[in-house]
Amino acid sequence: MTSRLSDPRTPVLVALVLAMALIAMDTTIVATAVPQVVGDLGGFALVGWVFSIYLLAQTVTIPVYGKFADIYGRKPVLVVGAIVFLLGSVLSGAAWDMISLIAFRGLQGLGAGAIGATVQTLAGDMYTVAERGRIQGYLSSVWGISAVVAPALGGLFAQYASWRWIFFVNIPIGVAAVATIIVRLHEDVERHEHRIDWLGAALLFATGGLGVLGLLQGGTAWPWLSTPSVTIFALTLVCAVAAVLVEHRASDPIMPPWLWTRGLTAGSYLATALSGMAMIGLSTFLPTWAQFVGGLSPVGAGFVLAVMSIGWPVASSLSSRLYLRIGFRDTAAVGALFLIVAGGVFVSLDETTTTAVAVLGSLLLGAGMGLITTPLIVGLQSTVTWSERGVVTGGAMFARYLGQSLGAAIFGAVTNHVLLRELDHAPARLRGSVPETVDGITGALLGSPSAAAAEFMRSALHSSTHAVFVGLLIAGVAVLLSLALVPRRFPSLDPPSD
């Protein structure tokens, strides 16, 4: 067999890894430099939109790019998407106020939507079913490495150079990726006359945009049951119904209805979305528990979470050995069991638990994610021809990001409710020593509270994060149940090996 270094696909794979690194580094590297960005541009009240607009633009465009990849080929979609992302990076680095930065971050998001799904689709095109587990491990490892490297890099830029370099650093990485893809990636695309379903694309864009906007801003920018929330979700429902009607009638729909009516794809997407919920719940709230309840430093808390990013690519790389033996669905079910065990580990945490237990839970959850996402995406790609692989892969990526948005909203609402309830029941002797609002508790703990106040606030934070950990356990069970919709054997159209 051809060695991996002399394999003609290797340069393209390196380019795909570099392209994936662009979007993997983005959120964490930007988050590190927020204080410097605000200090330079002002607009602290708008800083949340620097992240929300990016995620919104990225998520809602994924299904459209997936369809375009099937029509025009992966290469032009990936190249155009990467160029748009790089243009957004240059403009973000040159932003003159918070409004302009938000607008240019939206442009970055439009490019990012093309990168992730198209990279995954190309991996399915270039490698056999037996090889894809290893390749998915490489692509997953990019996220793990970025989780460690990006914050450090962002901190270095912010402290010793300028926050603008958190965007300019994308340029050499992106240029190298795009140049290699242009020169080394060769596709044989059959050209057919297509009637682009622009109305369906617009309705899907509106449905996804409104839905994600409502999830991102509900409970933060406005209450969940307020007029803005009700209006946005009502419009989301109207657009969704219209999109379903249009896609059923379209001759070549952007998102074919069979993606959501077949048990194979619908069950896989549901499991992917639910696992995305679990992942975002842990990513968001485990550092809070580790730092304020477990007593770790910020670096130590980051390490506990980073362990998840180690378990994920390792499990992805090894998953092919399992799914070639027991099948894609059963491998994903093993991953769901890992999620359930991880949820049980986190539920068992209390103020006296050693850090090693939290590290174990993080490792198990990462392994579960690798055993769920990789077999499902590889399995789905193996059931379709080249002309449908982009749509199927885009649907899976869209489901994951939608699950993350939903998880952030649900777990955020749960933890805020529990924390506010705890603060409302603070002992009379501590009134005035502990904050009355959720937003003030971490600042109060980082200050110089009395021993009694500190103990009460840590207990309150433990109660709120415990509720999230219970949610992780429930999400793991829900993933396992959703896999009952998926047939045990995928009708693969790909050869199992070289």
Phi, psi and omega in degrees: 000142179301133178296157184294325182290325181269357177297124181298345179278344186299314178302321178293320178299318177300319178296321178295321177297317178296319178297318178295326179298329179303313183275335180290324182280339197304299189296315184289324181289325178288319182300325182296327187261009183305315180302320180289323178298313180295321179297329181272315187261340187076197176074040182303323182296340183259001190297330179300330180289340176300327178266319185296317184293325178295309181297321180298309182296322180295313186294313189286341181269347185303311181299325180293314178297324178300318179292318179298326179295328177284332183274310188256351183104157182286323187301306181297324180294315181292318180296313180297316179300316180295321178295318177298318178299316180293321175299316177298325179294314180299315181292323177297319178294338180259008185302143183253346174203176186294325179297314180295322178297318179298317180298317182287331173294325175298320177296318175303316180298322177298324176286321181298328179300330180278336190283303187302307183293322182290323175300315179296321179294317178297323177299322177291328179288319192275335189236153179284170178302319181293329183274338191292332177300314178297318181293320176297327175297318177299313182293322178292325181296335177301320180291322178294314179296319181296326180297334180265315188283317187300313179299320179296318180295317178299319178296319179296315179298314183296324185274322189248347180231258178206148178300338182296337180287346175295338176262321182293336180296340178292335189297305180297324179295312182293320180296318178298318180294312183296316181299317180295319180296318180297318186278319192258341181270122180238125180241144175251089185262124176281123182274125176232157176285125181236140173257106185294132180276073185293323179295316177298318179298317181295319181291321176295320178298316180294318180298309180296318182296312180294318182296313180293321177301315179297321180290321182288323187262339179297135180082350178241296179285333179204156180296155183298323183262018180280169179302316179301317181296312181299317181297314182296315181288330175294316177295324176300316180296317179299313180295322180296315179297316179297321180296319179298315180297317181292317182293329177292330184265342184291142180288329179220076188294150176298314177237095185304137181303332182296340177301329186250357180252338177277136179301325182300307183280316182298315179295320179295317179295320180296316178297320179296316180297317181293322176293326175297323175299314181298317182297316182290328177297316179292315183299325185279321192248344177297317178301325178296314179297313185298322184278313189264338177255314180283346176079019180275161173286165176304323179293317178296319178297320178295325179295318180302318179287323182298335179301326177300321181287348174273315181295326183298301182294328178297314178295322178299315182297324183273350188296330183297326178297330181275313185288339174286340179265312188247356178100163184291313184296316183291328175295317176297325178295322175299319177298321178297323177296322175299318178298319181295316178296318178299317177301320177296322178298315182291324178297330181283350182295141170216186186296341183258358184292140177286156180300329183301328180292317178296322177298317178299314179299318179296319179296317180295319180292320177299317178298320178298318179298318179296324181279347176266305189291317184293308179300323182291317181287321177294318180297315179296319179298330182282349184266356184233164176276174181307321187288351179240357186293324179295317180295315181296316179293318178299323178297320179294317179293320177299318179298320181296313181293323177295320176298320178295317179296316179295318179297318179299320180291312183294309183292326176296318179294319181296311183293324178293320180296312182294318182294318179295322177297318179296317181294325179294335181257024178297141178302148182303325183291344180258357179300130184095337178266339178242149182292157178266348182241159180297320186297335187269356191287319181292322177297321179294320179291327179282347177280220180234066181287161174292163181300319181293317180294318180297318179297318180296315182293323176295321177295321179295318178294324177296318180297319182290318179288330176299321178298322177294319180295325173298320177298323177298317178298315179297319179298320178298317177297319180295323176299314180299318180292321181295332179291347175294339177284343186264132178296150184296323180249128176276135179285079188289137175259355181262149171292144184290340181203177179300000000 
